[in-house]
């Protein structure tokens, strides 16, 4: 996947994760993009563990990126202890 495609998938995954996870997530486009990129790697890691390929730190597709971004956003909110509205 090219860099532009990777960034677009990351932005879409971050936006969907922010829409799915309840509460106020006040982050801009850059924060949403970073969330999606982190989610892509989390999704790729989980996918490689589920398929039995061992630990492979690689990017996932759009579905894996969305699932990974949701997990990353929930973990970030739990660790940072932000108040949920």
Buried (B, 14 or more C-beta within 10 A) or exposed (E): EEEEEBBBBBBBBBBBBBEEBEEEBEBEEEEBBBBBBBBBBBBBBBBBEEEEEEEEEEBBBBEBBBBBBBBBBBEBBEEEEEEEE
